[in-house]
Amino acid sequence: MKFSIKICVPEWEVAQEWGDYHIALAMKKYFYKLGHEAIIQIMPEWYNGDDADCDAVIHLRGLNRYHVSLKHVNVVWNISHPKMVSVEEYEDYDIVFVASEFYAKNLDKRLRTMVVPLLQCTDPDLFYPEATQEYSADLLFVANSRNIHRKVLKDLLPTEYYLKVWGNRWEQFIDQKYIQGQYFPNEKLRQLYSSCKILLNDHWDDMRENGFISNRIFDAFACKAFVISDEVAGLQDILQESVITYCGPEDLRGKISYYLENLDKCREIVEVGYTEVITRHTFRDRVALILDYVEPLVKGGLAKKRNGHQFQLMLKEKDDEIKYWKDAFKQKEMELERMIKEFQSSLSWRITKPLRVVHSLIFSKKGNYSFSSRDDNSIGKIQTLPQVEDGIGESHALEEISARHVSGLFDIAALRHLNKLFPPIETPKYHKDAIFERARRRFEFLNSQQIQLHGKVLLELGAGCGENLIVSLQYGLNKAVGIDTKPNKFEQLLNDIPEEDRNLLEFLCADAENFSLNKQFDLILSFNSFEHFSDPESVVQNVYKHLLPGGVAYFEFAPLFYSPWGAHRYHVIHVPYIQILFPNEVVYQFYYHVLKARSPINQYSGEPVSPTDPYPEMNKWKVWQFEQLFFESDGWEVVYFRKITDYRYKWFISLFTGKLEQLTEEDLYVSGLRVVLRKK
């Protein structure tokens, strides 16, 4: 078998700094040793087609979600931060591996998908005893701060013992005398672990609460290092009480003193942990278990028998209905055939044709259908095409349909019927936990770009509920200011933060496009706003004026106007590209009067929405215009620029070539942009 291991590393240049990369390397090695192939794909490569000949995909779930392709057996291994992954995301996969026995039991009660505990582990080829005098120390801690003070150091310091700390961004939290360096090569890490008397370890809060044991503990025991850690559910049972845990600053200091005076006792405890890890917790053990679960699915042809699973994903039927998906599938086919007959009798056949293509793409069992026209007055005969492959970034074997066949009737009836055919799309969750989690991911991204946050002052344009401002304080910012025209949203979250933190936050009721303040900032953020700004160029100039020299601007926004959901009506209209396919008057009537989704008032200006422009909140800029703005504006250095693509509906929009004459592939499939600029 051949596997694709997908990791959340943003670019190859920084791969060595990411723990996920070293896990993927170890997995690849042991797949090979057990007679299989594997490739590693970083985030920009996830949808480039290099996995076309792979039997299965293993996603090491990090900071970003992977959208599965139904042509593979899909496996996720969640090794950390369980709160970042929703039940809906887990349900996309065929097998869910979780690095916690405790969390796996809880998750199994909530999922239809199989859940299997798969703990973190070690690679004994890299981690083994190799002590050197050069790295000797009483105490050792190896981890990056991520601009957050770590629990174990907070509980320990100051200390009279010889402590060595390795990792970046510690200068802001601890005395320089403890810091040995910002980076230590993973292939030599065993020398650090083996040479210290006590290795200190802690866990992020959500990992500790849900029983996710750090890989550092497994690596340490493989090197015969003695470990003191914070408490984690299930830790003592799994490692035979070989990890000494503490429950507060005094307890930590007391146990350090005791074990430094009783090193023979330490060695006895370590032998228990070493034996347990080497015999049960290596990458060979983990890869062998993955193969036990995945191989039957691959050999059984799961990826070729997707009808039931695809139906489940697309239509999200209830649990009891999913058990009888074949009957439901058949009923849905009959219903859609009835719709098509109605179209043939009441509407132009020129819209019926693409509708039938939609039908066949979603529901065909043996193949997918196109139509070759005999003349302009007949539907034409059906031609079977090769099986269409589903998934982002994949091509679809569709014949091009001439523009003269699809340029006819696009009225409300057509939009209504198409809206019934397309399943609702997954939209962002706006409950409190979800918005805070998205905010944390944004600051983790800034950390990955080596943007200094501690002690800085932030300004956010279009601050909304203020979740980014609140989360920014967790990353050491001294002050966070938000601008928005609706201050009441911000006030709703203030009750959830400590009184002392509220003094660090400030909210200004102002227009994010035309604000003017008598101060400058270290960091200016804007999320999901640039596609709405009427004059993005003026906004960038204003941001430049309000940044300190060397300050950073971080913009992230989607969906762009010409991309699948650029109309920003996806919460009720499930048809992609309506802003391209349907006349403005049709969308206006359907959205504001048929569905009554919103009052026909411009939410920005307060003026009535015109039927000639049902998208008054969109600036309708194309990708090249934003590129030109960010790359050619004076005074900026582009630190990061990424186009976020969405190819899921290429098969659909490609049917309507007559509507696409003024648009490029980039316009159609680049759904968003992520940009980091630095003021020179």
C-alpha positions in Angstrom: 0.0 0.0 0.0 1.0 3.6 -0.4 0.2 6.4 2.1 0.1 10.1 2.0 1.0 11.7 5.3 -0.4 15.2 5.4 1.1 17.7 7.9 0.3 21.3 8.8 3.7 22.7 8.0 3.3 25.9 6.0 6.6 25.6 3.9 9.5 23.2 3.6 12.0 25.9 4.8 10.6 25.7 8.3 9.8 22.0 8.4 12.6 21.1 10.8 11.1 23.4 13.4 7.7 21.5 13.4 7.2 18.5 15.6 4.6 17.1 13.1 7.4 16.8 10.5 9.5 14.6 12.7 6.5 12.4 13.5 5.8 12.1 9.8 9.4 11.2 9.0 9.3 8.4 11.6 6.0 7.1 10.3 7.4 7.1 6.7 10.4 5.1 7.8 8.4 2.4 9.6 5.9 2.1 6.8 8.9 1.3 4.6 10.3 -1.2 7.1 7.0 -3.0 7.2 6.8 -3.2 3.4 4.8 -0.1 2.4 5.4 3.3 0.7 4.6 6.7 2.1 5.0 10.3 1.0 4.9 13.5 3.2 2.9 16.4 2.0 3.0 19.8 3.7 0.0 22.1 3.6 0.5 23.8 0.2 0.8 20.4 -1.4 -2.3 18.8 0.1 -4.4 19.2 -3.0 -1.8 19.2 -5.8 -2.5 15.7 -7.0 0.7 14.0 -5.8 -1.4 11.6 -3.8 -3.2 10.3 -6.8 -1.6 6.9 -6.6 -2.0 6.6 -2.8 -4.4 4.1 -1.2 -4.8 6.0 2.0 -4.3 9.5 3.5 -3.2 10.0 7.1 -3.7 13.5 8.4 -1.7 14.5 11.4 -4.2 17.0 12.7 -2.4 20.2 13.7 -3.7 23.8 13.3 -5.5 23.3 10.0 -8.3 21.1 8.7 -7.8 18.8 5.7 -10.8 18.4 3.4 -10.9 14.7 2.5 -11.0 13.2 -1.0 -13.4 10.2 -1.4 -11.0 8.4 -3.6 -8.8 7.5 -0.6 -9.3 5.7 2.6 -9.0 8.7 5.0 -7.5 8.5 8.5 -6.9 11.3 11.0 -4.5 11.1 13.9 -5.2 13.8 16.4 -2.1 14.1 18.6 -2.9 17.4 20.4 -5.3 20.2 21.0 -8.6 18.3 20.9 -10.8 21.4 21.2 -9.7 22.5 17.7 -11.5 19.6 16.0 -15.3 19.4 15.6 -17.5 16.3 15.5 -18.4 17.2 11.9 -14.8 17.1 10.9 -14.1 13.8 12.5 -17.1 12.3 10.7 -15.4 13.0 7.4 -12.9 10.3 8.1 -13.1 6.5 7.8 -11.0 6.0 11.0 -10.3 8.4 13.8 -7.1 7.8 15.8 -6.7 9.8 19.0 -3.6 10.2 21.2 -5.6 9.7 24.4 -7.4 6.6 25.8 -9.5 8.9 28.0 -10.6 11.2 25.1 -11.1 8.3 22.7 -13.7 6.8 25.0 -15.6 10.0 25.2 -15.4 10.7 21.5 -16.5 7.2 20.6 -19.9 7.9 22.2 -20.5 10.9 19.9 -19.3 9.6 16.5 -20.5 7.1 14.0 -16.9 6.9 12.7 -14.7 4.3 14.3 -12.5 5.8 17.1 -9.3 4.1 18.1 -6.8 5.3 20.8 -3.3 5.7 19.4 -1.0 7.3 21.8 2.1 9.3 20.9 5.3 7.3 21.0 9.1 7.3 20.3 11.6 6.3 17.6 14.3 4.2 19.3 16.5 4.7 16.2 16.7 8.4 17.3 16.1 8.3 21.0 18.4 6.1 23.1 20.8 6.7 26.0 23.8 8.8 25.0 24.9 11.0 27.9 27.6 13.7 27.4 29.3 15.9 29.9 28.7 18.9 27.6 25.0 18.9 28.2 24.8 17.8 31.9 22.4 19.7 34.1 20.3 19.2 37.2 17.2 20.3 35.4 16.2 20.5 31.7 13.2 21.9 29.9 12.9 21.7 26.1 10.0 23.5 24.4 9.1 26.7 22.6 7.2 29.3 24.6 4.8 30.3 21.7 4.8 33.7 23.5 3.1 32.0 26.5 4.8 31.3 29.9 4.8 27.5 30.4 3.3 26.1 33.5 6.2 24.1 34.8 8.7 27.0 34.6 6.1 29.3 36.2 5.8 26.9 39.1 9.6 26.4 39.5 11.3 29.7 39.0 13.4 31.1 40.5 15.5 28.0 41.4 18.9 27.4 43.0 19.5 24.3 40.8 21.4 24.2 37.5 18.5 24.6 35.0 18.9 24.6 31.2 16.1 25.8 28.9 16.1 25.2 25.2 13.5 26.9 22.9 12.6 30.2 21.3 11.0 33.3 22.8 11.9 32.7 26.4 13.7 36.0 26.9 10.4 37.7 27.7 9.5 35.3 30.6 12.7 34.0 32.3 16.2 35.1 33.3 18.7 34.9 30.4 21.0 32.8 32.6 18.7 29.7 32.2 18.4 30.0 28.3 20.9 27.8 26.4 19.6 28.4 22.9 16.6 28.7 20.7 16.9 25.5 18.7 18.4 22.1 19.2 18.4 19.5 16.3 15.9 16.7 16.7 18.4 14.1 15.7 20.6 15.0 18.7 17.9 15.6 21.2 18.7 12.3 23.0 22.0 13.8 24.2 20.1 16.5 26.1 17.6 14.1 27.6 20.3 11.5 28.6 22.6 14.1 30.2 20.2 15.7 32.7 19.3 14.5 36.1 15.6 15.5 35.8 13.7 16.4 32.7 10.8 18.7 33.3 7.6 18.4 31.2 4.2 20.0 31.1 1.1 20.0 28.8 -1.1 22.6 27.2 -4.4 22.9 29.2 -6.7 21.2 26.7 -4.2 18.3 26.3 -3.9 17.8 30.1 -7.6 17.9 30.6 -8.3 15.4 27.9 -5.5 12.9 28.6 -3.2 13.7 25.7 0.3 12.6 26.8 3.2 14.6 25.4 5.6 12.7 23.0 8.5 14.2 25.1 7.7 11.7 27.9 8.1 8.7 25.5 11.3 10.1 24.0 12.7 10.8 27.5 12.2 7.3 28.7 13.7 5.9 25.5 16.8 7.9 26.6 16.5 6.7 30.2 15.8 10.2 31.5 14.0 10.8 34.7 10.8 12.8 34.2 8.7 15.1 36.5 5.5 16.3 34.8 2.2 17.9 35.5 -0.7 15.5 36.0 -2.5 14.1 32.9 -5.5 11.7 32.9 -4.3 8.1 32.4 -0.6 8.9 32.5 0.3 6.7 35.5 -1.7 3.7 34.2 -0.1 3.8 30.8 3.5 4.2 32.0 3.3 2.0 35.1 3.7 5.0 37.5 7.2 5.7 36.2 6.4 9.4 35.7 6.6 11.5 38.8 3.8 14.1 38.8 3.3 17.2 40.8 0.3 19.4 41.7 1.6 22.8 42.6 4.8 25.0 43.0 5.6 23.7 46.5 5.1 20.1 45.5 7.3 20.5 42.4 10.2 22.1 44.3 9.9 19.4 47.1 10.0 16.5 44.6 12.9 18.1 42.7 14.9 18.3 46.0 14.0 14.8 47.0 14.9 13.1 43.8 18.2 15.1 43.2 19.2 13.7 46.6 18.1 10.1 45.7 19.4 9.5 42.2 19.5 5.7 42.8 15.7 5.8 43.3 15.5 7.8 40.0 17.3 5.1 38.1 15.0 2.4 39.5 11.9 4.3 38.4 13.4 5.1 35.0 14.1 1.4 34.2 10.4 0.7 34.6 9.5 3.5 32.2 12.2 2.5 29.7 11.0 -1.1 29.5 7.4 -0.1 29.0 8.2 2.5 26.3 10.6 0.3 24.3 8.3 -2.7 24.3 4.9 -1.0 23.7 5.2 2.6 22.6 7.4 2.9 19.5 6.6 4.1 16.0 6.8 0.5 14.8 4.0 -0.4 17.2 1.9 2.6 16.0 2.4 2.0 12.3 1.6 -1.7 12.7 -1.7 -0.8 14.4 -2.6 1.7 11.7 -2.0 -1.0 9.1 -4.2 -3.4 11.0 -7.1 -1.0 10.7 -6.4 0.5 7.2 -5.4 -2.6 5.2 -8.8 -4.3 5.3 -10.5 -1.1 4.1 -8.1 -0.7 1.2 -8.3 -4.4 0.2 -12.0 -4.3 0.6 -12.2 -1.4 -2.0 -13.8 1.1 0.4 -12.7 4.1 -1.8 -14.5 2.5 -4.7 -17.7 1.9 -2.8 -18.4 5.4 -1.7 -22.1 5.7 -2.6 -23.3 5.2 0.9 -20.6 7.2 2.6 -20.8 10.0 0.0 -24.6 10.2 0.6 -23.9 10.5 4.3 -21.5 13.3 3.8 -23.5 15.3 1.3 -27.0 15.0 2.7 -26.2 14.5 6.4 -29.1 12.2 7.1 -29.9 11.2 10.7 -28.3 8.1 12.2 -31.2 5.8 11.8 -31.6 6.9 8.1 -28.0 6.3 7.4 -28.3 2.6 8.2 -30.8 2.3 5.4 -29.0 4.6 2.9 -29.7 2.4 -0.1 -33.4 2.9 0.3 -33.0 6.7 0.9 -30.7 6.9 -2.1 -33.3 5.3 -4.3 -36.0 7.6 -3.1 -33.9 10.7 -3.7 -33.2 9.5 -7.2 -36.9 9.2 -7.9 -37.5 12.7 -6.5 -34.8 14.2 -8.6 -36.1 12.5 -11.7 -39.5 14.0 -11.0 -37.9 17.5 -10.7 -36.2 17.0 -14.1 -39.4 16.0 -15.7 -41.0 19.1 -14.3 -38.2 21.2 -15.8 -38.6 19.5 -19.2 -42.2 20.3 -19.3 -42.2 23.8 -17.8 -38.7 25.4 -18.5 -36.2 25.6 -21.3 -34.2 22.4 -21.8 -31.1 24.5 -21.9 -31.2 24.8 -18.1 -32.4 21.2 -17.8 -29.2 19.9 -19.3 -26.8 21.2 -16.6 -29.3 20.3 -14.0 -29.2 16.7 -15.2 -25.4 16.8 -15.1 -25.6 18.0 -11.5 -28.0 15.1 -10.8 -25.7 12.5 -12.4 -22.6 13.8 -10.7 -24.2 13.5 -7.3 -26.2 10.3 -7.7 -24.9 8.2 -10.6 -23.7 4.7 -9.6 -21.9 3.5 -12.7 -20.8 6.6 -14.4 -21.6 10.3 -14.9 -23.4 11.7 -17.9 -23.0 14.5 -20.3 -25.0 15.3 -23.4 -23.9 15.8 -27.0 -26.3 18.0 -29.0 -27.7 16.9 -32.3 -29.1 20.3 -33.0 -30.2 23.4 -31.1 -33.8 22.2 -30.7 -33.2 18.8 -29.0 -31.6 17.6 -25.8 -29.4 15.1 -27.5 -28.3 11.6 -26.6 -26.7 10.6 -23.3 -23.0 9.7 -23.4 -21.4 7.9 -20.4 -18.2 9.6 -19.2 -15.4 8.1 -17.0 -16.1 8.1 -13.3 -15.8 11.6 -11.8 -13.4 12.0 -8.9 -14.6 14.0 -6.0 -12.5 16.3 -3.8 -10.8 19.7 -3.7 -8.3 20.3 -6.4 -9.2 17.3 -8.6 -10.2 17.4 -12.2 -13.5 16.1 -13.4 -14.0 14.1 -16.7 -16.7 16.3 -18.2 -17.2 17.2 -21.8 -17.4 21.0 -22.4 -21.0 22.0 -23.1 -21.3 24.8 -25.6 -22.3 28.2 -24.3 -25.4 28.3 -26.6 -26.8 25.3 -24.7 -26.7 26.9 -21.3 -27.2 30.6 -21.9 -31.0 30.4 -21.7 -33.3 30.7 -18.8 -31.8 31.5 -15.4 -34.8 32.6 -13.5 -36.1 32.2 -9.9 -37.7 28.8 -10.7 -34.3 27.5 -12.0 -32.5 28.9 -8.9 -35.1 27.4 -6.6 -34.7 23.9 -8.1 -30.9 24.1 -8.1 -31.0 25.2 -4.5 -32.9 22.0 -3.6 -30.3 19.9 -5.4 -27.2 21.2 -3.7 -26.8 20.2 -0.1 -26.1 22.9 2.5 -22.5 23.7 2.9 -20.7 23.7 6.2 -20.5 27.3 7.5 -18.3 28.7 10.3 -19.7 28.2 13.8 -20.3 31.4 15.8 -20.7 30.1 19.3 -18.1 31.4 21.8 -15.8 28.4 21.8 -15.5 28.3 18.0 -14.7 32.0 17.6 -12.1 31.9 20.3 -10.5 28.8 18.7 -10.3 30.6 15.3 -8.6 33.5 17.1 -6.0 31.3 18.7 -5.2 29.8 15.3 -4.5 33.2 13.9 -2.0 34.1 16.6 -0.4 30.6 16.3 0.1 31.4 12.6 1.8 34.7 13.5 4.0 32.7 15.9 4.9 30.4 13.0 6.0 33.4 11.0 8.3 34.5 13.9 6.3 37.7 14.5 7.2 39.1 17.9 4.0 39.6 20.0 5.0 40.0 23.6 4.9 43.5 24.9 3.4 44.9 21.6 0.3 47.0 21.0 -2.4 45.8 18.6 -5.1 47.4 16.5 -7.8 45.3 14.8 -10.0 46.7 12.0 -13.6 45.4 12.1 -13.1 43.8 15.5 -16.6 42.4 15.7 -17.1 40.5 19.0 -13.5 41.2 20.0 -12.4 37.6 20.3 -9.0 38.4 18.6 -8.4 41.3 21.1 -9.2 39.1 24.0 -7.1 36.1 22.8 -4.2 38.4 22.0 -3.6 39.0 25.7 -2.8 35.3 26.1 0.2 35.9 23.8 1.7 38.6 25.9 0.4 41.8 24.1 0.4 44.9 26.3 -2.6 46.6 24.7 -5.3 45.7 22.2 -7.5 48.2 20.4 -10.5 47.3 18.2 -12.4 49.4 15.7 -16.0 48.6 14.6 -19.3 50.3 13.9 -21.2 48.0 16.3 -19.8 48.2 19.9 -22.6 46.1 21.4 -21.1 42.9 20.0 -17.8 43.5 21.8 -19.5 44.2 25.1 -21.1 40.7 25.1 -17.7 39.0 25.6 -16.3 41.3 28.2 -17.9 39.5 31.1 -15.9 36.4 30.2 -12.5 37.9 31.0 -10.8 38.9 34.2 -11.2 42.5 35.5 -7.5 43.2 35.2 -7.5 42.2 31.5 -10.3 44.5 30.6 -8.1 47.5 31.3 -5.8 46.3 28.5 -8.6 46.3 25.9 -10.1 49.3 24.2 -13.0 49.5 21.7 -13.6 52.5 19.4 -16.8 53.0 17.5 -15.4 54.1 14.1 -15.4 53.2 10.4 -12.6 50.7 9.7 -12.1 52.2 6.2 -11.6 55.8 7.3 -10.4 55.8 10.9 -7.8 58.3 12.1 -6.1 57.9 15.5 -3.3 59.9 17.1 -1.2 56.9 17.8 0.8 54.1 16.0 0.7 50.4 16.6 3.1 47.4 16.4 0.5 45.1 14.8 -2.7 45.8 12.8 -5.1 43.0 11.9 -8.0 42.6 9.6 -10.1 39.4 9.1 -12.7 38.9 6.5 -13.1 42.6 5.7 -10.9 43.4 2.7 -13.4 41.8 0.3 -16.0 44.3 1.7 -13.9 47.5 1.8 -15.1 49.8 -1.0 -11.5 51.2 -1.4 -8.9 48.6 -0.3 -6.1 50.8 -1.5 -7.0 53.7 0.9 -7.3 51.2 3.7 -3.8 49.9 3.1 -2.5 53.4 3.0 -4.2 54.2 6.3 -2.8 51.1 7.9 0.6 52.1 6.8 0.2 55.5 8.4 -0.9 53.9 11.8 2.0 51.4 11.9 5.3 51.9 13.7 8.4 51.4 11.5 9.0 47.6 11.4 5.3 47.1 12.4 3.3 44.2 10.9 0.0 44.1 9.1 -1.9 40.8 8.9 -4.9 40.5 6.5 -6.9 37.4 6.0 -10.1 37.4 4.0 -12.5 35.2 2.1 -14.5 34.4 0.0 -13.5 36.7 -2.9 -16.4 37.8 -5.1 -15.9 35.6 -8.1 -15.1 32.4 -6.1 -17.8 29.8 -5.5 -19.3 31.5 -2.4 -18.3 35.0 -3.2 -21.9 36.2 -3.1 -21.8 35.7 0.7 -25.3 34.2 0.6 -24.2 30.6 1.3 -26.1 30.3 4.6 -29.4 30.0 2.6 -28.5 29.7 -1.1 -26.6 26.4 -1.6 -25.8 27.0 -5.3 -22.2 28.0 -5.9 -21.3 30.9 -8.3 -24.8 32.5 -8.2 -23.2 35.9 -8.7 -21.9 34.7 -12.1 -24.7 32.5 -13.3 -27.9 34.4 -12.4 -28.9 38.0 -13.2 -28.8 40.4 -10.3 -32.6 40.9 -10.3 -33.1 37.1 -9.9 -30.8 36.8 -6.9 -32.3 40.0 -5.4 -35.8 38.6 -5.6 -34.9 35.1 -4.5 -32.8 36.2 -1.5 -34.7 39.1 -0.2 -38.3 38.3 -1.1 -38.7 34.5 -1.7 -36.4 33.3 1.1 -36.7 36.6 3.1 -33.2 35.8 4.4 -32.6 39.5 5.3 -34.3 42.8 5.0 -33.3 44.5 1.7 -31.2 47.1 3.5 -27.5 47.5 3.0 -26.0 46.5 6.4 -23.1 48.9 5.9 -24.8 52.1 4.6 -28.3 51.5 5.9 -29.7 52.4 2.4 -32.1 50.2 0.4 -30.5 47.5 -1.7 -30.9 47.9 -5.4 -32.2 45.0 -7.5 -29.5 45.9 -10.0 -26.8 45.2 -7.4 -27.8 42.7 -4.7 -24.3 42.6 -3.4 -23.6 46.2 -2.2 -21.3 45.0 0.6 -18.8 43.5 -1.9 -16.1 45.5 -3.7 -15.8 42.8 -6.5 -12.0 43.1 -6.7 -10.2 40.3 -8.5 -7.1 38.4 -7.3 -4.7 40.3 -9.5 -5.9 43.6 -8.1 -5.1 42.5 -4.5 -1.8 41.1 -5.6 -0.9 44.4 -7.2 -2.0 46.3 -4.1 0.1 44.2 -1.7 3.2 43.7 -3.8 3.5 47.1 -5.5 2.5 49.6 -2.8 5.5 51.6 -1.6 7.0 51.1 1.8 6.0 47.5 2.4 7.9 44.2 2.6 5.7 41.1 1.8 6.5 38.6 4.6 3.8 36.0 3.6 1.3 35.7 0.8 -0.9 32.7 0.1 -3.8 32.1 -2.2 -6.4 29.8 -0.7 -8.1 27.8 -3.4 -11.4 26.0 -3.7 -11.7 23.6 -6.7 -14.7 21.7 -5.4 -17.2 23.1 -7.9 -15.0 23.3 -11.0 -17.1 20.5 -12.5 -20.2 22.7 -12.1 -19.0 26.1 -13.2 -17.2 24.6 -16.2 -20.6 23.7 -17.7 -21.3 27.4 -18.3 -18.5 28.5 -20.5 -20.6 31.3 -22.0 -20.7 33.0 -18.6 -16.9 32.9 -18.0 -15.5 34.9 -20.8 -14.1 37.8 -18.7 -12.9 35.6 -15.8 -9.6 33.6 -15.3 -9.2 30.4 -13.5 -7.6 32.4 -10.7 -10.7 34.5 -10.4 -12.9 31.4 -10.2 -10.9 29.2 -7.8 -9.0 31.4 -5.5 -11.4 31.9 -2.6 -9.3 33.9 -0.2 -6.0 35.5 0.6 -3.7 35.4 3.7 -1.2 38.3 3.7 1.5 39.5 6.2 3.2 42.8 5.4 6.0 44.6 7.3 6.4 48.4 7.2 9.9 49.2 6.0 
